[in-house]
């Protein structure tokens, strides 16, 4: 009889190898989240920076070295609206 852990291992081995891009994106996610949290904290404490973000979010992100992808922009807009 197989233990639950052995069964999980068996099922995981049966999965196809994930696409390389997906693996790379997953590795970058924690750093990206920290970077976005830093930007959100700065928006909350710095009125001038908040005004820049509200005037042109995408440009401000580029200046800060963050690619303004649709997901990033949507996340920050939600945070700004709350």
C-alpha positions in Angstrom: 0.0 0.0 0.0 1.2 3.4 -1.0 1.5 6.3 1.5 -0.1 9.6 0.6 3.3 11.1 0.1 4.3 8.4 -2.3 1.1 8.8 -4.2 1.7 12.5 -4.5 5.2 11.9 -5.7 3.9 9.4 -8.3 1.3 11.9 -9.6 3.9 14.7 -9.7 6.2 12.5 -11.8 3.4 11.9 -14.3 3.0 15.6 -15.0 4.6 17.1 -18.1 7.6 19.3 -17.7 6.5 22.9 -17.3 7.5 25.4 -20.0 10.8 27.1 -19.3 9.2 30.6 -19.4 6.7 29.6 -16.7 9.5 28.4 -14.5 11.5 31.5 -15.0 8.5 33.7 -14.3 7.8 31.8 -11.1 11.4 32.4 -9.9 11.1 36.1 -10.5 7.7 36.5 -8.8 8.9 37.0 -5.1 11.3 39.7 -6.1 8.7 41.4 -8.2 6.2 41.3 -5.4 8.7 42.9 -3.0 9.5 45.6 -5.5 5.8 46.4 -6.0 5.2 46.5 -2.2 8.1 49.0 -2.0 6.5 51.2 -4.6 3.1 51.0 -2.8 4.7 51.9 0.5 6.4 54.9 -1.2 3.1 56.0 -2.7 1.5 55.8 0.7 4.1 58.0 2.5 5.3 60.4 -0.3 2.6 62.8 -1.6 4.8 64.0 -4.4 5.5 60.5 -5.6 1.8 59.6 -5.3 1.0 62.6 -7.5 3.5 61.4 -10.1 2.0 57.9 -10.1 -1.6 59.3 -10.4 -0.5 61.6 -13.3 1.2 58.9 -15.3 1.5 55.5 -13.7 3.2 53.7 -16.6 5.9 56.4 -17.1 6.6 56.5 -13.3 7.0 52.7 -13.3 9.4 52.8 -16.2 11.4 55.5 -14.4 11.5 53.2 -11.3 12.8 50.3 -13.5 9.5 48.4 -13.4 8.0 47.1 -16.7 4.4 48.4 -16.7 2.7 45.2 -17.7 -1.1 45.1 -17.7 -1.0 42.9 -14.5 1.3 45.3 -12.7 -0.7 48.4 -13.7 -4.0 46.8 -12.7 -2.6 45.7 -9.3 -1.3 49.2 -8.6 -4.5 50.9 -9.7 -6.5 48.6 -7.4 -4.1 49.5 -4.5 -4.4 53.2 -5.3 -8.2 53.1 -5.4 -8.4 51.4 -2.0 
